[in-house]
Amino acid sequence: MRGSFARATLAAVVLLVAPTVSVPEAAAGPQPATGSAAPPQVAAADWTAPLSTRGRWIVDANGNRFKLRSGNWHGASGTWNGSGSVDDDADHHAGENSHRMPLGLDRAPMAEIIAGFREIGVNSIRLPFSNEMIHDGGPVTDAAVAANPALRGKTPLQVYDVVVRELTAAGLAVILNNHTNTTRWCCGVDGNERWNASRTTEAWESDWLFMARRYRDNKRVVGADLYNEVRRSVLDDPNWGLGDDHDWFAASQHVGDRILTEANPDLLIIVEGINWTGIPVDGLPHERPTLEPVRRLSHTLVDSGKLVYSAHFYDYTGPNHSGATGTGETSDPRYRDLSPAELVRVLDRQAFFVASEPDQHFTAPVWISEFGVGGRDETGVAQRAWFEHFVDQLIRTDADFAYWPLVGWHENRKGNGWALLHWDAAGHRMGLYDGDDWRAAAWTRLIEADSRTGHIDPVPDWSMLSPDHGDFVASRRMRALPDWDPGARKAACPDGQRLLGLSHTGNRGLCSDVTTGALGAASAAHEVVVDERHVAAGQDWASGYTKLQCADGQFLSGYSVRGSAVSTALCTAAPAGKLGTSSRTVWFDRGDNRGPAPRGGEFADGRYKGQCASDEYAAGIAYTGRIGSAKTPDALYCRKLA
């Protein structure tokens, strides 16, 4: 959200060092029109829901690329600044009072607003909501829906229902976005910093299950954007993998699996990186981690092909700059201060690498679900240049994107200016293509840029297992069965994938369906191996070590640990003729042993690792209980696929 990074910094710095910090505003003074490009116009919907992913691409039900050319229609998550009267427009961000609904419904008919979206070329809408909105039983006022009288007497959630219905009826895809806990403007130290800042994690998950079920029958509701701009509160940072109450990786992994298994298996699960950690004061640690932690620890959902990562970028923030100005501003560069080459390097490092590096455990589509800039009144050279350079990056990488915001207010063609479409109190629209908005050419260039289209072939999936702090069972089959090793931490590959890699310490694993495609089936038999019953006489592949080996015709699909010690091997039956018997032992107790150019990526950062080749399957784990050993994995028994 525009201003969010700075506002998060503002509240933290005010409490910690008590300065006054402000968000940079657009420079005054309209610019003469330099000519306007023709509106792109969206064709009739020619895609089939639901959506899924193949490698770095989002595809529709027919396997055709569906590029998210999106915009944010904000308002239902709140516009109130948090002080003053919630009924006074002046106490809402930029004076724009959404009345707890998507903005503009008091000024323009919904059909006109939606037609405007299609006119400027978007095919999908990120639709923010707050948890408070879900439970808000107060009806909207008649004045708040003056241009849409059919909405009179409805609650904000009922209005949201109608908006979803009408957007999807127009052929647009809708992504549900949990933007805030409370219905107010994002993003400061305001009780909305984390998914559980002002409510429990259990309540947050319950709200998501409610929303996912509510729109389950509308197949053009395609995604669940789990939470917006996770950031620091006054005293505490969010983290990615520590296993505590502030662990965004664990929380998003858990609720994502619950949405897919309990509410709506069709939804894309969209996970935004961490937006801010640390105190924005020179000399103290502070940064915008974004998606960088994904390289070391990525999500593995119960359904492969449902994960999308997300990031936000604005000119006035930076990789280590909160966006504050004046007192409390650090000396770190903003994104607009970077040269075009520097900007590309930083953006690639922070987010775009996820989609640009194939065959990694983290490879997934990246959706830039917020970017934007001031409109007609923005005269700043650096701001304008940044927008052009960022559009260049989106085009160069063929990235999915969502502009912030689509809808705003104007009076006599003056106002907040960031939106692409504005309406005044009389319902007169000011549009991107009126001839005086400098962004029109860049936007047209973005919407009409050459992109990958057509059918996307399936690609191998690579998945990380991380039972660091508890069970990490990514198999629907095993989730439905009784606990196979009570008291242990269990890890299992997604159904159809096989275990290919393990770390010597740290409990991490790597799964894939590479070379052979899916192995096993939802009804495939499994065996929990706790001893050497399947080690044939004369075939000791790890002499002096304890070997947990699968039977012939089975492949290793999971494991369990107690502390750091191997506890069991989970073996799954493969269809006849899929598995060969020639074998080798891969030792990794004294160093990495993953072969030349291993695929799947660094799945256990800083640890010794072993990995079977892409044309092999793992059929056993060896460890030792001798003095000085922690019974951690020392070797894999790798056998050739048939």
N, C-alpha and C positions, 0 to 999 in steps of 0.2 A: 504494500500500500504506500502511495506517495506520502513522504514525510514520516514513515514509520520508524526507520532506523534512527533518524534524528530525534524523534520523540522518545524512543526508548532510552537513548543517551541522555536526553534532557532530564527525564525524571531521575535517572540514576545519579547524574552529576549534581543536580540540585540537592539531592539528599546527602551526597557524599562530600561535595566541596562547595555547594551553595552558590554557583554562579547563575546568571540568566543566560539561557541558550535558546536560540531560535532556529527554526527551519529556514533555509534560504528560500526566498520567494522569487518569482519570476520578475525580471526587470520590467519596468514600466515602458509604455510606448508601443503602439501598434506599428507593424511593418507594412509597407506597401505590398500589394499582391504581386507576385512574380510569375503569375500564370498558374493555372490549376490543371492537374491531370484529370482524365476522365474517371469517374467512379468505377471500381472494378466489377461490381454486381456479382452476386453469388447465383449460380445456376440452381435449378431444382435439386433437391437432395438425391444423390445417386450413390448412396452408401448404405450398407446393410449392417445393422447392429446385431450383436454386441461387438465391442472393440477388444482387441488383445494386442500382444506384442510379439514380434519376431526379431530377436537381436535388438538393434537400436531403433527399429521402426514400429510405429503403431499401425495396425491393420484392422480392416473391418471383417465381418463374418465370412467374406469370400476370399480373404487373404490379400486384399488390395490395400495399398498404402492409404491411410487416412491421416493427413497432416493436420494437427490442431492449429488452425489459424483462428485464434480465440481473442476474446475481449472480456474484461471484468465488468459485470453489471452489479455494482456494489449498492449497499443501502440496508439490506436485511440484517447485516451484522452490526449496524448502528453508525450514526454520524455525530452523535452527541460527544462533545469534547470532555465531559466528565465533571464540569463545574458549571454553575449557573442553572438556569431552568431548562429542562429537557424540552419544554414547549416553545422556547424562544429560538428562532432561527439563528440569531447571533451567537448562540452558544453551541452551534454545530459547526463541524469542519467547513471552512470557507463559506459559512452561512447557508450551507445546503442541508436542509432538514429532510431526511428520507422518511421520517415518521415510521421507522422500524420495518420498512419495505424496500424493495429495489427502487432506486432513486428515479424521480420524474413522473410517477404515476398521478401526482396532483396536477401536472402540467400538460401531459400529452397522452393520448390514447395508447394503450399497450400495443395495439397492432401497428401504430405509427412508429413507435420506438423499435419494435422488432424488425419492421421493414427497413429502418435505418441501419440496423446491424447488417442485414443482408446486402444493403446497398453499398456499404464500405468493404464488403468482402470477407467478413468473418463467417466461419462455419460452425463455431462452437462458443459456448458461454461458460465462463467460470462464475458461479453464482454463490457469493458468500452468504453465510448465515451465522448466527450466534447460538450457543447452547441456550441462552436465556430466551431467544425468540421461539424455540421449540415449545417452551412451557408457558409462553406469554398468552394468557387467555383474554386480555383486554382487546376489544375491537378497535380497529383503526377509525379515525374520525372521518366524517363525511368530507371535510375540507382536504384531507390527505389523499383522497381518491377522487377529487373533483372532476378529473378528466376521464375517470373510469368508474362511473356510478354503480356498475354491477358489482363492484368490490365493497360496497357499503356494508358495514356491520360484520365484516369478516375479521378474524384474528390475523396477526402477521403471518402465521404459518399457513393459514388458508389462502392468503394472498400469494404466498410463496408457491403453494400448490398450483394456483392458476397460472402464475408466471412460468413454472416448469412445463405445464401442459401446453401453453401457447407457444413457447420457444420450440419445443419438440415437434409440435404440429406444423411449424414452419420449416421443419427439416433440419433444425440446428441441434447439435449435440449439447448436452448439459453436464457440467462437472460440478457436483456438490462440493462446496468449500467451507469447512469449519474454520471460520476466520477469527472469532473471538469467543470467550466464555460469556461475557456480558455484552449487552447491546449498546456498544459505544465505539467511538472511533479508535482504530488501532494506530500506533502500537507503542505504548509507553510502559512504565512501571505502574500498572493499573489493574492488576489482577487478571491480566490476559497474557502474561508472558509465556506460559506453558499451557499445554492441554489440561493440566490439573492445578493451575494456579489458584482458581477460585471454586473448584469443585474436585471431587475425587476422581481418580482414574477410572474407577468402576462406573461412576455416573457418566463420565465422558464416553466410555465404551457403550454404555446402554443407549445414550443419545445417538451414537453412530449406527447401532443396530436398528434403532427405530427409523432413522432417516433412510437407511439402505433398504429396509423392508417396505417403507412407505411408497417408494417409486420403483419397486421391483418389476412391476408389470409394464412400465414404460421403458422400453429397450433403448430409447435414445437418451436416457439418463445413463451416461457411460462411465462416470468416474466418481471416486471418493477421494477428495483432496483433504488429507487427514487433519492438518493444522497449519496455520499461517504463522510464519516468522517466529519460530521458537527462539527465545532470547533470554538474557540474564534478567533476574529480578534484582532487588537492592543488594542482596547478600550472596546469591547462589547462581551459578552457571548451569545451564543444561549440559548434558554430555552425550557421548555416542559410544555406549557399550560398557559402562561401569556397573550396570545392574542395580542401580539405586532408583529412588523415586523421581529422579530428574533425568533418567536415561531415555532420550528420545528414540534411539535405535530400538530399544526393547519395547517401548510403548507402541511405536508405530508397527513393529513386527507383529505384536500380539493382537492389536485391534484389526490390522489388515487381515490376518488369518481368520479372526472371528467374523468379520464381514463376509468373507468368501465362503466360510463353512456354515454360518448360521443365518445369514440374511440375504445375500445377493451374490451368487458366484459369477455374474456377468460383469461386475464393475472392475474398471482399472483401479488399482490401489496406488495413489499418488503421494509420495513422501518428499517433503521439502527438506533441504538441509538445515543446519543450525545457522540462525541469522546473526547472532552476536554473543560473544563471551568476553569476559574481562571488563576492567574499568578503563574508560577512555581518557586516560591521563598519560602523557609522555613519561616513559620510564617504567610503567606498569604494563603487564601483559594485557593485550586486547586484540581481538581479531574478528573477522567474519568467516567462520569455517566453511560455510556453504556446504558443498558436497565433497570436500576433500577427504573427510573420514571414510567415505564409501570405498575408497581404494583399499583400505585395510580391513573394513568390516561392512559387508553388504547384506541386504535382505534376501532371504529365500522363503518365498511364500508357498503355501500348500498347492497352489496352482501356478505352474510356470506360465509365463506369458501374460501376467497381470500387473507387473510392477513397472511404474514410471517414476523417475526422479524429477525433482522440481527445484528451481532457483529463481531469485529475484535480483535485478540490477537496476540502479538509478545513478544518474551522473554525479549527484552530490554526495554519494557515499563512496566507500573505497574498500579494498581488501582489509585495511586496518583503520578505516575512518568511519566513524559512526554517522556522519552527516551533520554534526553540530557546527555552529559558527560562533565566533566570539569567544568569550570565556568558556573554558572547557574543551575547546577545539584542540585536537592534537596536530602534530606536524606531519602526519601521514598524508600521502597524496589521495585525492579523490579519483574516481574512475575518469572523470573528465580531464584530469591533469596528466593522464598517461598518453604517451604517443600512440598512434594506431598500432604499431608493432608491440609495444608494451601491453596495450589493452588486450590484444589477442592472446598473448602469453598468459596474462593473469586470468582471463576468462576461461581459457582452456584448462589451466591448473585448477581453478575453483569449481568448475561445473562441466564444461563441454567435453572433458576427457571421457566421461561416463559413456557417451554415445559414440565417441570417435575411436575407441580402442576395442576392436572385436575380440571375441573368444576369451573374455575375462569373466571372472565370477560376478563382477559388478556391471557388465555391459547391459545397458537398458536405454530406452528413450529418455531424453532430457527435455522437459517442458519449461521454458522460461515463462512462468505463469504470472509474472509482473515485470513490466518495464514501461517507461513513459517519460514524458517531458512536457514542460509548459508549452502552450500553444501560441496564439497570435501575439501575445504580449511578451513572449520570451525573446529578448534581443541578445542574450549572452552568447558571445562567439564560442566559448568553450562548451556551453550547454548544447548549442545547435550542432557543433562538430561531433560531440559525443553521440548524439542521437544518430547522426549519419553513420558514424563508425560502428555503432552497435547494430544498426540495421544491416550494415555490411557483414558483420559477424553472423547474424541470423541467416543471411542469404548464403554465405560461404559454407556454413555448417548444415544447411537445410534443416534448421532447428524448428521444433514446434514452439509456439509462443502465444502469449495472451497480453494484450495491451491493457494498461491501467490508466484511467478508467474509460469506459465507453460513454457514460451519461453524466452530464453536468448541467449547471444553470448558467444563464447569462441575463443581463439586463443591458439593453442598448449595446450588445456585442461585447460587453465587459463581464468578467467574472473570474472564477478559478482558472479556467483556461486549459486545464490538463486534458479534459475529456475530448473525444473526437466528435461527439454530438451534444449540443446544448439546447435547452428550451427555456424561454422566458416565462413570466407569470401569465402571459396571455396565450401561451402555447406556440409561439413562433420559434421555429428551429433555426439554430446556427450550426451549419454542418462543416465537415472537413473539406468538402469540395465546393465551398462558396466562393473560392477564388482568392481569399486573403489569409489562408492558413499555410504557413511555410512547411508544415509537416506533410502536406498532401502528396508531394512528389516522392518523398522517401517512403511513405506508407504504400503508395501504388507500386513502387519498385519492390517492396517487400511482399505484398500480396500476389503480385504477378510474376515473381521470380521463378526461374526454372527450378523444379523440385523433382525428386524421385516420385514416380507415379506407377500405377499398375500393380501387378501381382508381385508379392514379396515371397520368395521361397523360404520354407522353414530353415532354421539354422540350429546347430547344436546349442543346448543350454548348458551353462556351467554354473554350479550352485555351491555356495559356502555353507557349511554346517558349523555352528558356534554355540555348543552347549556350555558356554563359559560360566553362567550363573544359574542354569536350570535346564529343563528339557528343551530340545530343539528338534522336534519331530515334524518334518515337512511332508510326511506321507499321510494322505487321507486314510489309506488302508490301515495303517498302524494306529492312527488316532481313534479309529472306531473300535479297536480291539482292547482287551484288558492290558494293563501295564505289564510289559514284558520283563522289567527288572525293577521292582519297587525299591525306592530309596536311592537309586542311582540316577545320574543325569544321562538322559538318552538323546541320541541324535539319529535321524533317519532321513535318507534322501527323498526328494519328491517322487511320487509313484512314477515308475518308468525309467528313472535314472539309477545309475549304479555308483558305488563309491570307487573313486579312483585315487584319492590322495588322503594322507593323514600327516599330522605334525607329531614330532617326537614328544614335545611338551606343549601345553596350552589347549589340547583337546579339539583343535580345529580339524575339519574335514572338507574334502572337495568331491562333488558329485557331477556326473554328466550323463548325457545320452549320446555322446559323440560316436561316430562311425556306425553304430548299429541301430540307432533310434531307440524307441522305448523298449525296455526289457520288463518282463513281468506284466501283470495286469492287476486290476483292482481286487480280483479274487484269488490272486496267486498265493500259493502256500508259502509259509515262512517257517523258519526254525531259529530258535535262540540257542547259540552254541556257547557253552561254558567250559569245554574241555577239549581233549585231543581225539575225540571219538572218530573223526573223519580223516585223521592222518594215517595213510596206509603204510603198512610195514615196508621198510626200505625206501620210503619217500619223505625222509626227514629234511624239510627244506630250510630249517633253522635250528641246527643241532645245538642242544643245551638250552634252548629257549622254549617257553610255553607257547603253544600254537593253538589259536582259535580258528579252525578251518571249516569252511563250508563243504558240504557234500558235493559230489559230482552233480552237475545240472543246476547248481545254485550259485548265485553271485552275492557278494557282500553289499548290502544296502544300508547298513547302519551299525551302530555300536553304542555301548554305554560305558560310563566311567564313574568311579567312586573316588572323589578327590581328583588326583591326576592319574590314577591307575585304571587300566582297561578292566572292564567287568564282564562284558559279553560281546559277542559278534552277532549281528542280525543278518541272517541269510535268507534270500528270497529265490524261489524257483523260477527258472527261465523257460520259455517255450523250447520244445525239443529242437535240436539242431542249431541253437544260437551260440552255445558255449563250447569252446575247444578245451583241450587238456594240456597242451604243451605249456611249460611254466618256467618262471625264474623268480628269484628272491631279490627284492629291492630293500637294501639296508639304508637307514637314514638316522641311525643313532649317533653318528659322529659328523654329520654334515648333510647338506641337501643332496638328494638323489632323485631328480625329476626328469633326467634326460635332456637332450639338446632342445632348445626352443619349446619348453613345455607350455601347453595351452591351459587356460583357466586362471592364470595370474597368481599373484602373491596372496595365497589364502591363509597364511599363518605368518604374519610379519615378524621378522626377527627370530623365528624358530627354525630348527632343522625340520625338513619335510621330505617325504617320499611320495612318489606318484607313479602309477602304472601308465603305460603308453596309451595313446588314443585307440589302438586296436586291441587293447587288453581289458580284462576285468579283474578286480581284486577278489580273491577267494579266501584270504586269511590274514590274520594279524598275529605277529609274534612279539612277545615281551619276556622280560626276565625278572624274577623276584630275588636275585642274588643281592648280597649286601651292597648297599650304595645305590641300588636301583629303586625307582618308584613305580615299577610295573607299567611304565608308559610305553607306547608303541615304539618298537625298534625296527620292525621290518614288515613289509607287505608281501603277500604271496600273489604274484601277478600271473594270470593265465591268458592265453590268446583267445580272442573271440573266434568262433567258427568261420 
